Amino acid sequence: MGKKGKGKKKRGEPLPPPPDDFDDDFIPASVREEMEREEAEAAAAAAAAAAGDGDTADKEKDSGAASNAAQEGAKERKKKSKAQLRREKREREEAAREAEIRKARENGPNHRLDEILAIQAKLTPLGRTIHQVAADGNCLYSAVSDQLERVLQKKLSVKELRKLCADRIRQHSDDYQPFMDPSEPLEEYCKCVETTTEWGGDLEIRALAEALDASIVVHSASAPALAFGTSDHLPQLNVTYHKSYYALGAHYNSAAELPP
């Protein structure tokens, strides 16, 4: 007796052709299905191979185009200045902060009003009140401009103050660079201060105070008044700092004297 399974077709092995005089009506249904499946797979493979020959050139062309596009994109990214990348990062952060502020306002108390009341409570004993300036990225410079006109009867535009601030940082770079992003060239930073609507912060307040030979005092809800330039003989310019004044969050206003 032969070994069990002798002559049995292995899975995946093609079936041998039947003899010429074989009546295929007697082929078992399972065998017939496997033969038909193998014939269909062979036909599909041949068709795919033929199509593949025709598509190879197109694929190579598409691949080359994609590679060129990627190289061009890399070149464009390299062209972006660090100042532009910094602004884009700031915009993303501001968008995220705006969403957080909006959510907090929808689900909680009116933080803007609470902050205004807290600042005004500090200003009233000083005989001052909040004077609103536009929220256009120039708010710090607009608030200082308003104070210059009120205190010193001196008119300097936002553009003039931005140039004054940038020139002070350029001319005294050793005093300011330790507080700047080391990856950003000094001139790019100064050009951004001078020619864009990038909002200012502590570094710009200090530069303005020194350039104007004045003391700039910042009043906020959550901290004591902070003075930049503290000599007693200096004229005092007062501004307010708000974290929740507008949807974007941080904003400066002028702290004007109350009318008599």
Accessible surface in RSA format (square Angstrom, percent):
REM  Atomic radii and reference values for relative SASA: ProtOr
REM  Chains: A
REM  Algorithm: Lee & Richards
REM  Probe-radius: 1.40
REM  Slices: 20
REM RES _ NUM      All-atoms   Total-Side   Main-Chain    Non-polar    All polar
REM                ABS   REL    ABS   REL    ABS   REL    ABS   REL    ABS   REL
RES MET A   1   242.34 125.5 151.69 100.4  90.64 215.8 128.91 109.6 113.43 150.3
RES GLY A   2    51.86  64.0   0.00   N/A  51.86  64.0  29.68  81.4  22.18  49.7
RES LYS A   3   176.03  85.9 162.63  99.8  13.41  31.9 112.31 101.1  63.73  67.9
RES LYS A   4   210.47 102.7 173.30 106.3  37.17  88.5 123.72 111.4  86.74  92.4
RES GLY A   5    45.04  55.5   0.00   N/A  45.04  55.5  25.69  70.5  19.35  43.3
RES LYS A   6   174.72  85.2 138.40  84.9  36.32  86.5  91.39  82.3  83.34  88.8
RES GLY A   7    81.66 100.7   0.00   N/A  81.66 100.7  42.55 116.8  39.12  87.6
RES LYS A   8   164.97  80.5 138.22  84.8  26.75  63.7  90.12  81.1  74.85  79.7
RES LYS A   9    53.57  26.1  30.25  18.6  23.32  55.5  34.52  31.1  19.05  20.3
RES LYS A  10   153.06  74.7 147.86  90.7   5.20  12.4  96.36  86.7  56.71  60.4
RES ARG A  11   239.48 100.6 201.52 102.7  37.96  90.4  81.92 112.0 157.56  95.5
RES GLY A  12    62.58  77.2   0.00   N/A  62.58  77.2  35.08  96.3  27.51  61.6
RES GLU A  13    85.99  49.4  80.84  61.2   5.15  12.3  29.74  57.5  56.25  45.9
RES PRO A  14    99.29  72.4  91.52  83.4   7.77  28.3  92.17  76.1   7.13  44.3
RES LEU A  15    40.56  22.6  20.96  15.0  19.60  49.3  20.98  14.7  19.58  52.7
RES PRO A  16   104.07  75.8  88.28  80.5  15.79  57.4  94.92  78.4   9.15  56.9
RES PRO A  17   119.78  87.3  98.47  89.8  21.31  77.4 104.31  86.1  15.47  96.1
RES PRO A  18    62.36  45.5  44.84  40.9  17.52  63.7  50.01  41.3  12.35  76.8
RES PRO A  19    89.11  64.9  72.36  66.0  16.75  60.9  84.95  70.1   4.16  25.9
RES ASP A  20   158.61 111.1 118.85 118.3  39.75  94.0  44.18 104.0 114.43 114.1
RES ASP A  21   134.66  94.3  98.53  98.1  36.12  85.4  51.88 122.1  82.77  82.5
RES PHE A  22    94.28  47.2  69.91  43.3  24.37  63.4  74.34  45.1  19.94  57.1
RES ASP A  23    68.38  47.9  58.96  58.7   9.42  22.3  32.34  76.1  36.04  35.9
RES ASP A  24    73.67  51.6  71.49  71.2   2.18   5.2  13.31  31.3  60.36  60.2
RES ASP A  25   113.00  79.2  87.71  87.3  25.28  59.8  21.69  51.1  91.30  91.1
RES PHE A  26   158.24  79.2 135.39  83.9  22.85  59.5 140.59  85.2  17.65  50.5
RES ILE A  27    21.72  12.4  13.60  10.1   8.12  19.6  13.79   9.9   7.93  21.5
RES PRO A  28    80.78  58.9  69.16  63.0  11.62  42.2  80.78  66.7   0.00   0.0
RES ALA A  29    72.34  66.5  60.91  94.0  11.43  26.0  63.69  89.7   8.65  22.9
RES SER A  30    80.93  68.4  68.84  91.9  12.09  27.8  51.06 108.7  29.86  41.8
RES VAL A  31    51.64  34.0  50.65  45.9   0.99   2.4  51.64  44.9   0.00   0.0
RES ARG A  32    82.61  34.7  82.61  42.1   0.00   0.0  33.07  45.2  49.54  30.0
RES GLU A  33   114.51  65.7 108.91  82.4   5.59  13.3  38.39  74.3  76.12  62.1
RES GLU A  34    48.70  28.0  45.49  34.4   3.21   7.7  12.62  24.4  36.09  29.5
RES MET A  35    48.44  25.1  46.51  30.8   1.94   4.6  41.59  35.4   6.86   9.1
RES GLU A  36    98.07  56.3  92.95  70.3   5.12  12.2  38.04  73.6  60.03  49.0
RES ARG A  37   110.74  46.5 103.56  52.8   7.18  17.1  64.68  88.4  46.05  27.9
RES GLU A  38    39.41  22.6  34.31  26.0   5.10  12.2  25.75  49.8  13.66  11.2
RES GLU A  39   114.54  65.8 104.96  79.4   9.58  22.8  47.49  91.9  67.06  54.7
RES ALA A  40    62.68  57.6  49.36  76.2  13.32  30.3  58.30  82.1   4.38  11.6
RES GLU A  41    94.25  54.1  86.87  65.7   7.39  17.6  43.72  84.6  50.53  41.3
RES ALA A  42    64.87  59.6  51.09  78.8  13.78  31.4  59.49  83.8   5.39  14.3
RES ALA A  43    64.58  59.4  50.80  78.4  13.78  31.4  60.02  84.5   4.57  12.1
RES ALA A  44    62.02  57.0  50.17  77.4  11.85  27.0  58.34  82.2   3.68   9.8
RES ALA A  45    63.49  58.4  51.12  78.9  12.38  28.2  59.13  83.3   4.36  11.6
RES ALA A  46    65.72  60.4  51.29  79.1  14.43  32.8  59.96  84.4   5.76  15.2
RES ALA A  47    63.61  58.5  51.08  78.8  12.53  28.5  59.40  83.7   4.20  11.1
RES ALA A  48    65.46  60.2  50.33  77.7  15.13  34.4  58.24  82.0   7.22  19.1
RES ALA A  49    62.90  57.8  49.55  76.5  13.35  30.4  61.08  86.0   1.81   4.8
RES ALA A  50    69.14  63.6  51.19  79.0  17.95  40.8  58.02  81.7  11.12  29.4
RES ALA A  51    56.61  52.1  43.16  66.6  13.45  30.6  55.50  78.2   1.11   2.9
RES GLY A  52    28.77  35.5   0.00   N/A  28.77  35.5  26.76  73.4   2.01   4.5
RES ASP A  53   117.41  82.2  97.69  97.2  19.73  46.6  31.46  74.0  85.95  85.7
RES GLY A  54    53.10  65.5   0.00   N/A  53.10  65.5  37.90 104.0  15.20  34.0
RES ASP A  55    63.50  44.5  63.50  63.2   0.00   0.0   6.74  15.9  56.77  56.6
RES THR A  56    68.01  48.4  65.72  66.6   2.29   5.5  49.45  66.4  18.56  28.1
RES ALA A  57    67.20  61.8  59.87  92.4   7.33  16.7  62.36  87.8   4.83  12.8
RES ASP A  58    83.18  58.3  82.52  82.1   0.66   1.6  21.37  50.3  61.81  61.6
RES LYS A  59   137.27  67.0 132.68  81.4   4.59  10.9  82.34  74.1  54.94  58.5
RES GLU A  60   118.47  68.0 106.60  80.6  11.87  28.3  43.56  84.3  74.91  61.2
RES LYS A  61   156.24  76.2 143.07  87.8  13.17  31.4  96.29  86.7  59.95  63.9
RES ASP A  62    94.53  66.2  89.41  89.0   5.12  12.1  28.53  67.1  66.00  65.8
RES SER A  63    71.78  60.7  62.49  83.4   9.29  21.4  31.65  67.4  40.13  56.2
RES GLY A  64    32.01  39.5   0.00   N/A  32.01  39.5  31.35  86.0   0.66   1.5
RES ALA A  65    59.76  54.9  48.51  74.9  11.24  25.6  54.02  76.1   5.74  15.2
RES ALA A  66    64.19  59.0  51.20  79.0  12.99  29.5  59.23  83.4   4.96  13.1
RES SER A  67    53.67  45.4  45.34  60.5   8.34  19.2  31.03  66.1  22.65  31.7
RES ASN A  68    89.54  61.8  88.47  85.5   1.08   2.6  22.81  54.9  66.73  64.5
RES ALA A  69    65.64  60.3  50.53  78.0  15.11  34.4  57.84  81.4   7.80  20.7
RES ALA A  70    64.43  59.2  49.42  76.3  15.01  34.2  61.32  86.4   3.11   8.2
RES GLN A  71   102.49  57.3  97.93  71.6   4.56  10.9  32.92  70.1  69.58  52.8
RES GLU A  72    94.01  54.0  93.97  71.1   0.03   0.1  40.64  78.6  53.37  43.6
RES GLY A  73    24.14  29.8   0.00   N/A  24.14  29.8  23.22  63.7   0.93   2.1
RES ALA A  74    34.18  31.4  32.26  49.8   1.92   4.4  33.63  47.4   0.56   1.5
RES LYS A  75   114.54  55.9 112.02  68.7   2.53   6.0  68.45  61.6  46.09  49.1
RES GLU A  76    95.26  54.7  92.73  70.2   2.53   6.0  43.00  83.2  52.26  42.7
RES ARG A  77   152.39  64.0 145.92  74.4   6.48  15.4  64.12  87.6  88.27  53.5
RES LYS A  78   176.28  86.0 144.05  88.4  32.22  76.7  95.83  86.3  80.45  85.7
RES LYS A  79   150.59  73.5 117.56  72.1  33.03  78.6  83.35  75.0  67.23  71.6
RES LYS A  80    77.43  37.8  65.67  40.3  11.76  28.0  33.96  30.6  43.47  46.3
RES SER A  81    40.94  34.6  32.38  43.2   8.57  19.7  31.82  67.8   9.12  12.8
RES LYS A  82   100.56  49.1  96.45  59.2   4.11   9.8  54.67  49.2  45.89  48.9
RES ALA A  83     5.45   5.0   5.45   8.4   0.00   0.0   5.45   7.7   0.00   0.0
RES GLN A  84    64.54  36.1  64.54  47.2   0.00   0.0   9.31  19.8  55.23  41.9
RES LEU A  85    85.30  47.5  81.31  58.2   4.00  10.0  81.63  57.3   3.67   9.9
RES ARG A  86    44.44  18.7  38.61  19.7   5.83  13.9  33.30  45.5  11.13   6.7
RES ARG A  87    66.74  28.0  66.08  33.7   0.66   1.6  18.45  25.2  48.29  29.3
RES GLU A  88    45.35  26.0  44.33  33.5   1.03   2.4  23.26  45.0  22.09  18.0
RES LYS A  89   114.85  56.0 114.85  70.5   0.00   0.0  57.53  51.8  57.32  61.1
RES ARG A  90    54.80  23.0  53.92  27.5   0.87   2.1  11.88  16.2  42.91  26.0
RES GLU A  91   108.73  62.4 102.82  77.8   5.91  14.1  38.96  75.4  69.77  57.0
RES ARG A  92   152.00  63.8 142.68  72.7   9.33  22.2  75.36 103.0  76.64  46.4
RES GLU A  93    86.44  49.6  78.32  59.2   8.12  19.3  42.66  82.5  43.78  35.7
RES GLU A  94    24.18  13.9  23.97  18.1   0.21   0.5   3.44   6.7  20.74  16.9
RES ALA A  95    58.91  54.2  49.42  76.3   9.49  21.6  52.04  73.3   6.87  18.2
RES ALA A  96    56.90  52.3  46.72  72.1  10.19  23.2  55.34  77.9   1.56   4.1
RES ARG A  97    79.83  33.5  77.93  39.7   1.91   4.5  41.53  56.8  38.30  23.2
RES GLU A  98    52.56  30.2  52.13  39.4   0.43   1.0   2.88   5.6  49.68  40.6
RES ALA A  99    44.10  40.5  39.69  61.3   4.41  10.0  40.17  56.6   3.92  10.4
RES GLU A 100   119.99  68.9 112.30  85.0   7.69  18.3  43.83  84.8  76.16  62.2
RES ILE A 101    26.52  15.1  23.34  17.4   3.18   7.7  26.52  19.1   0.00   0.0
RES ARG A 102   119.41  50.1 116.12  59.2   3.28   7.8  50.59  69.1  68.82  41.7
RES LYS A 103   137.36  67.0 135.40  83.1   1.96   4.7  79.64  71.7  57.73  61.5
RES ALA A 104    41.34  38.0  31.35  48.4   9.99  22.7  40.66  57.3   0.68   1.8
RES ARG A 105    74.85  31.4  56.53  28.8  18.32  43.6  35.28  48.2  39.57  24.0
RES GLU A 106   129.02  74.1  90.29  68.3  38.73  92.2  43.26  83.7  85.76  70.0
RES ASN A 107   112.53  77.6  74.10  71.6  38.43  92.5  34.80  83.8  77.73  75.1
RES GLY A 108    36.84  45.4   0.00   N/A  36.84  45.4  19.40  53.2  17.44  39.1
RES PRO A 109    83.61  60.9  70.32  64.1  13.29  48.3  82.90  68.4   0.71   4.4
RES ASN A 110    84.36  58.2  72.22  69.8  12.14  29.2  27.45  66.1  56.91  55.0
RES HIS A 111    73.27  40.0  71.11  49.4   2.16   5.5  45.58  47.0  27.69  32.2
RES ARG A 112    80.39  33.8  80.27  40.9   0.11   0.3  19.08  26.1  61.31  37.2
RES LEU A 113    88.29  49.2  87.90  62.9   0.38   1.0  87.97  61.8   0.31   0.8
RES ASP A 114    71.96  50.4  64.83  64.5   7.12  16.8  26.95  63.4  45.00  44.9
RES GLU A 115    22.27  12.8  18.04  13.6   4.23  10.1  12.24  23.7  10.03   8.2
RES ILE A 116    36.73  20.9  36.73  27.4   0.00   0.0  36.73  26.5   0.00   0.0
RES LEU A 117   104.98  58.5 100.15  71.6   4.84  12.2 100.47  70.6   4.51  12.1
RES ALA A 118    39.93  36.7  28.57  44.1  11.36  25.8  37.62  53.0   2.31   6.1
RES ILE A 119     0.13   0.1   0.13   0.1   0.00   0.0   0.13   0.1   0.00   0.0
RES GLN A 120    41.80  23.4  41.80  30.5   0.00   0.0  34.03  72.4   7.77   5.9
RES ALA A 121    68.37  62.9  46.99  72.5  21.38  48.6  56.63  79.7  11.74  31.1
RES LYS A 122    82.52  40.3  71.26  43.7  11.26  26.8  69.73  62.8  12.79  13.6
RES LEU A 123     0.00   0.0   0.00   0.0   0.00   0.0   0.00   0.0   0.00   0.0
RES THR A 124    73.88  52.5  66.12  67.0   7.76  18.5  56.80  76.3  17.08  25.8
RES PRO A 125   108.98  79.4  66.21  60.4  42.77 155.5  78.65  64.9  30.33 188.5
RES LEU A 126   105.81  58.9  78.01  55.8  27.80  69.9  84.62  59.4  21.19  57.0
RES GLY A 127    30.16  37.2   0.00   N/A  30.16  37.2  25.65  70.4   4.51  10.1
RES ARG A 128    30.58  12.8  30.58  15.6   0.00   0.0   0.18   0.2  30.41  18.4
RES THR A 129    40.70  28.9  40.70  41.3   0.00   0.0  20.93  28.1  19.77  29.9
RES ILE A 130    32.09  18.3  12.30   9.2  19.79  47.7  12.30   8.9  19.79  53.7
RES HIS A 131    69.52  38.0  66.74  46.4   2.79   7.1  38.75  39.9  30.77  35.8
RES GLN A 132   101.38  56.7  82.96  60.6  18.42  43.9  21.65  46.1  79.74  60.5
RES VAL A 133    16.63  10.9   9.32   8.4   7.31  17.6  16.63  14.4   0.00   0.0
RES ALA A 134    61.37  56.4  45.82  70.7  15.55  35.4  54.86  77.3   6.51  17.2
RES ALA A 135    58.13  53.4  20.60  31.8  37.53  85.4  23.00  32.4  35.13  93.1
RES ASP A 136    74.05  51.9  54.04  53.8  20.01  47.3  41.01  96.5  33.04  33.0
RES GLY A 137    21.52  26.5   0.00   N/A  21.52  26.5  12.93  35.5   8.59  19.2
RES ASN A 138    23.11  15.9  23.11  22.3   0.00   0.0   0.55   1.3  22.55  21.8
RES CYS A 139     7.84   5.9   7.80   8.7   0.04   0.1   0.00   0.0   7.84   8.5
RES LEU A 140     1.22   0.7   0.43   0.3   0.79   2.0   0.43   0.3   0.79   2.1
RES TYR A 141     1.13   0.5   1.13   0.6   0.00   0.0   0.13   0.1   0.99   1.2
RES SER A 142    24.45  20.7  19.68  26.3   4.77  11.0  12.13  25.8  12.32  17.3
RES ALA A 143     0.00   0.0   0.00   0.0   0.00   0.0   0.00   0.0   0.00   0.0
RES VAL A 144     0.00   0.0   0.00   0.0   0.00   0.0   0.00   0.0   0.00   0.0
RES SER A 145    23.34  19.7  23.21  31.0   0.13   0.3   3.98   8.5  19.36  27.1
RES ASP A 146    28.80  20.2  22.89  22.8   5.91  14.0  10.77  25.4  18.03  18.0
RES GLN A 147     0.91   0.5   0.91   0.7   0.00   0.0   0.00   0.0   0.91   0.7
RES LEU A 148     0.55   0.3   0.55   0.4   0.00   0.0   0.55   0.4   0.00   0.0
RES GLU A 149    81.78  47.0  77.02  58.3   4.77  11.3  20.36  39.4  61.43  50.2
RES ARG A 150   106.77  44.8  80.69  41.1  26.08  62.1  36.30  49.6  70.47  42.7
RES VAL A 151    53.64  35.3  31.90  28.9  21.74  52.4  36.94  32.1  16.69  45.3
RES LEU A 152    67.22  37.4  47.56  34.0  19.66  49.4  50.06  35.2  17.16  46.2
RES GLN A 153   138.74  77.6 110.17  80.5  28.57  68.0  62.11 132.2  76.62  58.1
RES LYS A 154    94.87  46.3  91.06  55.9   3.81   9.1  52.96  47.7  41.91  44.6
RES LYS A 155   161.89  79.0 135.99  83.4  25.90  61.7  82.26  74.0  79.64  84.8
RES LEU A 156    35.50  19.8  32.30  23.1   3.20   8.0  33.66  23.6   1.83   4.9
RES SER A 157    56.29  47.6  44.10  58.9  12.19  28.1  48.78 103.9   7.51  10.5
RES VAL A 158    38.18  25.1  35.09  31.8   3.09   7.5  35.09  30.5   3.09   8.4
RES LYS A 159   164.85  80.4 159.96  98.1   4.88  11.6 105.14  94.6  59.71  63.6
RES GLU A 160    89.41  51.3  81.29  61.5   8.12  19.3  34.56  66.8  54.85  44.8
RES LEU A 161     0.00   0.0   0.00   0.0   0.00   0.0   0.00   0.0   0.00   0.0
RES ARG A 162     7.64   3.2   7.64   3.9   0.00   0.0   7.14   9.8   0.49   0.3
RES LYS A 163   103.60  50.5 103.60  63.6   0.00   0.0  78.34  70.5  25.25  26.9
RES LEU A 164    60.20  33.5  57.95  41.5   2.25   5.6  59.03  41.5   1.17   3.2
RES CYS A 165     0.00   0.0   0.00   0.0   0.00   0.0   0.00   0.0   0.00   0.0
RES ALA A 166     0.00   0.0   0.00   0.0   0.00   0.0   0.00   0.0   0.00   0.0
RES ASP A 167    33.00  23.1  32.79  32.6   0.20   0.5   8.90  21.0  24.09  24.0
RES ARG A 168    57.79  24.3  55.57  28.3   2.22   5.3   5.83   8.0  51.97  31.5
RES ILE A 169     0.00   0.0   0.00   0.0   0.00   0.0   0.00   0.0   0.00   0.0
RES ARG A 170    68.12  28.6  52.71  26.9  15.42  36.7  36.79  50.3  31.33  19.0
RES GLN A 171   133.44  74.6  98.16  71.7  35.28  84.0  41.06  87.4  92.38  70.1
RES HIS A 172    66.21  36.2  59.39  41.3   6.83  17.5  42.47  43.8  23.74  27.6
RES SER A 173    26.02  22.0  24.51  32.7   1.51   3.5   0.29   0.6  25.74  36.1
RES ASP A 174   122.87  86.1 106.71 106.2  16.16  38.2  36.01  84.7  86.86  86.6
RES ASP A 175    62.65  43.9  55.90  55.6   6.75  16.0   7.30  17.2  55.34  55.2
RES TYR A 176     0.17   0.1   0.17   0.1   0.00   0.0   0.17   0.1   0.00   0.0
RES GLN A 177    81.24  45.4  72.25  52.8   9.00  21.4  17.73  37.7  63.52  48.2
RES PRO A 178   100.07  72.9  59.10  53.9  40.97 148.9  72.01  59.5  28.07 174.4
RES PHE A 179   142.88  71.5 109.43  67.8  33.45  87.0 117.39  71.2  25.49  73.0
RES MET A 180    18.63   9.6   4.01   2.7  14.62  34.8   9.87   8.4   8.76  11.6
RES ASP A 181    69.68  48.8  54.88  54.6  14.80  35.0  24.42  57.5  45.26  45.1
RES PRO A 182   137.90 100.5  98.32  89.6  39.58 143.9 109.75  90.6  28.15 175.0
RES SER A 183    61.95  52.4  49.39  65.9  12.56  28.9  46.05  98.1  15.90  22.3
RES GLU A 184     9.81   5.6   2.69   2.0   7.12  17.0   2.86   5.5   6.95   5.7
RES PRO A 185    63.77  46.5  51.45  46.9  12.32  44.8  63.23  52.2   0.54   3.4
RES LEU A 186    39.52  22.0  34.51  24.7   5.01  12.6  34.56  24.3   4.97  13.4
RES GLU A 187    89.90  51.6  87.67  66.3   2.23   5.3  63.15 122.1  26.75  21.8
RES GLU A 188    54.47  31.3  49.09  37.1   5.38  12.8  27.49  53.2  26.99  22.0
RES TYR A 189    23.44  10.9  23.44  13.3   0.00   0.0  10.24   7.7  13.20  16.3
RES CYS A 190     0.00   0.0   0.00   0.0   0.00   0.0   0.00   0.0   0.00   0.0
RES LYS A 191   119.70  58.4 119.67  73.4   0.02   0.1  75.93  68.3  43.77  46.6
RES CYS A 192     3.56   2.7   0.58   0.7   2.97   7.0   2.81   7.1   0.74   0.8
RES VAL A 193     5.66   3.7   5.17   4.7   0.49   1.2   5.66   4.9   0.00   0.0
RES GLU A 194    41.87  24.0  34.47  26.1   7.40  17.6   7.00  13.5  34.88  28.5
RES THR A 195    87.54  62.3  50.40  51.1  37.14  88.5  50.25  67.5  37.29  56.4
RES THR A 196    40.16  28.6  29.59  30.0  10.56  25.2  37.23  50.0   2.93   4.4
RES THR A 197    82.83  58.9  75.52  76.6   7.31  17.4  42.81  57.5  40.02  60.5
RES GLU A 198    23.92  13.7  15.68  11.9   8.23  19.6  12.41  24.0  11.51   9.4
RES TRP A 199    81.15  32.6  73.21  35.4   7.94  18.6  72.40  38.6   8.75  14.2
RES GLY A 200     1.46   1.8   0.00   N/A   1.46   1.8   0.78   2.2   0.67   1.5
RES GLY A 201    19.49  24.0   0.00   N/A  19.49  24.0  17.61  48.3   1.88   4.2
RES ASP A 202    89.06  62.4  82.34  82.0   6.71  15.9  26.73  62.9  62.33  62.2
RES LEU A 203    26.95  15.0  17.62  12.6   9.33  23.5  23.85  16.7   3.10   8.3
RES GLU A 204    11.57   6.6  11.57   8.8   0.00   0.0   1.52   2.9  10.04   8.2
RES ILE A 205     0.69   0.4   0.69   0.5   0.00   0.0   0.69   0.5   0.00   0.0
RES ARG A 206    70.56  29.6  70.49  35.9   0.07   0.2  28.38  38.8  42.18  25.6
RES ALA A 207     0.00   0.0   0.00   0.0   0.00   0.0   0.00   0.0   0.00   0.0
RES LEU A 208     0.00   0.0   0.00   0.0   0.00   0.0   0.00   0.0   0.00   0.0
RES ALA A 209     2.01   1.9   0.90   1.4   1.11   2.5   0.90   1.3   1.11   2.9
RES GLU A 210    61.92  35.5  42.62  32.2  19.30  46.0  27.59  53.4  34.33  28.0
RES ALA A 211    32.16  29.6   3.37   5.2  28.79  65.5   7.87  11.1  24.29  64.3
RES LEU A 212    18.89  10.5   2.31   1.7  16.58  41.7   5.33   3.7  13.56  36.5
RES ASP A 213    92.50  64.8  87.92  87.5   4.58  10.8  29.52  69.5  62.98  62.8
RES ALA A 214     0.91   0.8   0.00   0.0   0.91   2.1   0.00   0.0   0.91   2.4
RES SER A 215     7.19   6.1   7.19   9.6   0.00   0.0   4.56   9.7   2.63   3.7
RES ILE A 216     0.00   0.0   0.00   0.0   0.00   0.0   0.00   0.0   0.00   0.0
RES VAL A 217    12.04   7.9  12.04  10.9   0.00   0.0  12.04  10.5   0.00   0.0
RES VAL A 218    15.66  10.3  14.12  12.8   1.55   3.7  14.12  12.3   1.55   4.2
RES HIS A 219     9.40   5.1   8.19   5.7   1.21   3.1   5.90   6.1   3.50   4.1
RES SER A 220    15.41  13.0  14.98  20.0   0.43   1.0   8.43  18.0   6.97   9.8
RES ALA A 221    28.87  26.5  13.33  20.6  15.55  35.4  13.35  18.8  15.53  41.1
RES SER A 222    92.81  78.4  52.28  69.8  40.53  93.4  51.98 110.7  40.83  57.2
RES ALA A 223    43.94  40.4  40.64  62.7   3.31   7.5  43.68  61.5   0.26   0.7
RES PRO A 224   117.86  85.9 103.29  94.2  14.57  53.0 111.80  92.3   6.06  37.7
RES ALA A 225    58.97  54.2  28.07  43.3  30.91  70.3  28.46  40.1  30.51  80.8
RES LEU A 226    95.17  53.0  94.70  67.7   0.47   1.2  95.17  66.8   0.00   0.0
RES ALA A 227    40.52  37.3  23.75  36.7  16.77  38.1  23.75  33.5  16.77  44.4
RES PHE A 228    30.21  15.1  25.94  16.1   4.27  11.1  30.21  18.3   0.00   0.0
RES GLY A 229    31.16  38.4   0.00   N/A  31.16  38.4  19.59  53.8  11.57  25.9
RES THR A 230   106.02  75.4  81.02  82.1  25.00  59.6  50.95  68.4  55.07  83.3
RES SER A 231    56.06  47.4  41.80  55.8  14.26  32.9  14.90  31.7  41.17  57.7
RES ASP A 232   152.37 106.7 115.71 115.2  36.66  86.7  44.57 104.9 107.81 107.5
RES HIS A 233   147.70  80.7 112.78  78.4  34.92  89.3  98.21 101.2  49.49  57.6
RES LEU A 234    26.30  14.6  14.74  10.5  11.56  29.1  14.84  10.4  11.47  30.9
RES PRO A 235    43.08  31.4  31.48  28.7  11.60  42.2  42.98  35.5   0.10   0.6
RES GLN A 236    90.78  50.8  84.02  61.4   6.76  16.1  18.02  38.4  72.76  55.2
RES LEU A 237     0.00   0.0   0.00   0.0   0.00   0.0   0.00   0.0   0.00   0.0
RES ASN A 238     1.75   1.2   1.75   1.7   0.00   0.0   0.00   0.0   1.75   1.7
RES VAL A 239     0.00   0.0   0.00   0.0   0.00   0.0   0.00   0.0   0.00   0.0
RES THR A 240     0.00   0.0   0.00   0.0   0.00   0.0   0.00   0.0   0.00   0.0
RES TYR A 241    58.93  27.5  58.58  33.3   0.35   0.9  32.37  24.3  26.56  32.7
RES HIS A 242     0.00   0.0   0.00   0.0   0.00   0.0   0.00   0.0   0.00   0.0
RES LYS A 243   120.04  58.6 114.99  70.6   5.04  12.0  68.25  61.4  51.78  55.2
RES SER A 244    21.12  17.9  21.12  28.2   0.00   0.0   0.61   1.3  20.52  28.7
RES TYR A 245    11.63   5.4  10.58   6.0   1.05   2.7   0.49   0.4  11.14  13.7
RES TYR A 246    63.38  29.6  61.02  34.7   2.36   6.1  57.34  43.1   6.04   7.4
RES ALA A 247    47.96  44.1  42.97  66.3   4.99  11.4  43.45  61.2   4.51  12.0
RES LEU A 248    89.14  49.6  88.67  63.4   0.47   1.2  88.67  62.3   0.47   1.3
RES GLY A 249     0.15   0.2   0.00   N/A   0.15   0.2   0.00   0.0   0.15   0.3
RES ALA A 250    28.98  26.6   7.23  11.2  21.75  49.5   7.42  10.4  21.56  57.1
RES HIS A 251     2.95   1.6   2.20   1.5   0.75   1.9   1.06   1.1   1.89   2.2
RES TYR A 252    12.70   5.9  12.70   7.2   0.00   0.0   4.57   3.4   8.13  10.0
RES ASN A 253     0.00   0.0   0.00   0.0   0.00   0.0   0.00   0.0   0.00   0.0
RES SER A 254     0.00   0.0   0.00   0.0   0.00   0.0   0.00   0.0   0.00   0.0
RES ALA A 255     0.00   0.0   0.00   0.0   0.00   0.0   0.00   0.0   0.00   0.0
RES ALA A 256     4.76   4.4   4.57   7.1   0.18   0.4   4.76   6.7   0.00   0.0
RES GLU A 257   121.15  69.6 107.91  81.6  13.24  31.5  31.29  60.5  89.85  73.4
RES LEU A 258    73.88  41.1  59.13  42.3  14.75  37.1  59.13  41.5  14.75  39.7
RES PRO A 259   107.38  78.3  86.81  79.1  20.57  74.8  92.51  76.4  14.87  92.4
RES PRO A 260   181.58 132.3 108.77  99.2  72.81 264.7 149.24 123.2  32.35 201.0
END  Absolute sums over single chains surface
CHAIN  1 A    17034.5      13965.7       3068.8       9950.4       7084.1
END  Absolute sums over all chains
TOTAL         17034.5      13965.7       3068.8       9950.4       7084.1
